[in-house]
Amino acid sequence: MKEDYYDILGISKGASEAEIKKAYRKMALKYHPDKNPDNKEAEEKFKKAAEAYEVLSNADKKARYDQFGHQAFEGGGGFGGGGMNMDDIFSQFGDIFGGAFGGGGFSGFGGGGRQRVVKGSNLRIRVKLTLEEVANGVEKKIKVKRKIQAPGTTYKTCDTCNGAGQVTRVTNTILGRMQTATTCPTCSGAGQIIDKKPADADAQGLKVSEETVSVKIPAGVVDGMQLKVTSKGNDAPGNGIAGDLLVAIQEEDHPTLKREGDNLHYDMYVSLPDAVLGTSKEIDTVTGKVRIKIEAGVQSGKILRLRGKGIPSINGYGKGDLLVHVNVWTPKTLSKKQKEFFESMKEDEHFVPKPESSDKSFFEKVKDMFS
Ligand SMILES: [Zn+2]
């Protein structure tokens, strides 16, 4: 059962507009989050009071509420289960406190009021990774020049907005007096300005410091991908929060392996005698060298698939394969003796191509590779 709006504000049903406003003002000051930090109960009361005031201060809504109770706002148009958010509530303040920022209205908040959290700027850096680092993941120590709050900088409440972070402007329009709250131009919404700062600090009380930031890079990252290291960008002045460090991944070319998604390709060249007689060869993988066997009679274009020897999926779903492409190297020049040998083999039945169904055509292999 939802609490009665009049009960929440501690007033009777016949309360006048002025009484409603006064009651809400009292509640808002008492339960304001700045006065009750980390107090969930106070925050709840603060929100409930705001919701009650939102309805009772509006003649039309009040009339509906008086007639139908909470049902009047059910099924859309009401506040549902979520109630009002803090921004709604604070935007209501310009109205309830009559724009009297600093004139007494907000003094009860100890200089608090509606402050915008100022965030420091983000920093961007690029980090080069070898294919092995991409495949195995790596922790990189990166030197970053970031702005930090200079020790010795002190802040004071902004005079323009009295710490509210916003200023209210009243303009006369044909619809009556309009109040608009805008971000304070002096403190950019922070509510604070610099009081004292050391000589080496900039206008915002910040100075550049070189720091080593450790960045954990997961296996499977892709060239161009951006990782975020929270709060390792530039500090914000005063009580703001630091920006983030954005790390762009740049993948270096590998001398023998080519990446394609999570799969890797390796071009292997086999001499004619090795292709005919069979052999074994050492090849590069991202986890070190591996020796693989080449069967006698291997055909050029054959693809050997080494399962799981590719790049781990960034999403954590398994690993790609390493595809070894066999290229039989045909000699371009021969000695007289060798030439005679091949001449004599021209009519030999062993040298006549007899492709088997297992010797897939190039196109079928390509199809197979991507399946
Ligand atoms: Zn200000």
Boltz pocket constraint, residues with backbone or C-beta under 6 A from the ligand:
constraints:
  - pocket:
      binder: B
      contacts: [[A, 158], [A, 159], [A, 160], [A, 161], [A, 162], [A, 163], [A, 164], [A, 165], [A, 166], [A, 184], [A, 185], [A, 186], [A, 187], [A, 188], [A, 189], [A, 190], [A, 191], [A, 192]]
      max_distance: 6.0
